[in-house]
Amino acid sequence: MNKLNLLLLVLGLFTFTSYSQEFTLGARGGFNNYSIGDINSRGGSIQAGKPDEVFSPTKELGTQFGAFLDVEFGKLFIRPEINFESFKNKYDFPLKEAKWNSSKVNIPILLGYKIFDPVSVYAGPSFNFYGDTTLDGVQVTSYSDGGPDLEKTNVGIAFGAMLRIGRFGIDLRYEAISQETQEELLDIDNGGFGVNLADLYSYKPNVLSLSVFIDIIKTDKDDIGGFFDC
């Protein structure tokens, strides 16, 4: 991630807040779907001599929660957030399903526009910091060092729409990641799952999410002593 770009975004945020009229601090939470890649089982599964077999993941609902700050100026607003997201998927291997678990801290900086009351649209960069990723059955052997081994950081573009009624709202969002992961060789417990050496194909870790949010504190520039005055 380019630290200079992040610094410029933060400076732009403070410039915007110096001219803002209203501030809202709130909390959000909801569910998500996370995209991962297919797995190619080299030589198939438990049957000797079987051709390669590809297993596609089954998406399961993950969870997310976080906080946001809305800085409003007329119909425009800027909305920095910090979110903690967990993701779940699984592969239905021949002998046993293998669960995929991963998580990340997500920091989007969104620029939005109120189309009409109560609907708004927005878009902006999203900075991601990943925790450990695990897949059931993966072993450390002479063929593979375990895994999945994914990059710990990436940058995406988030865009979506919000419906706000009073202090409450609903947010539908898609986060697109331009950078694909690298294809990776995994050594899976053949006796337990029916798959041995397998290729985790490259993919873009995009996220579709639906969340609800609530405004906890709402104030304007004068209420907080003109702190953001020029």
Disulfide bonds with the S-S distance in Angstrom:
none
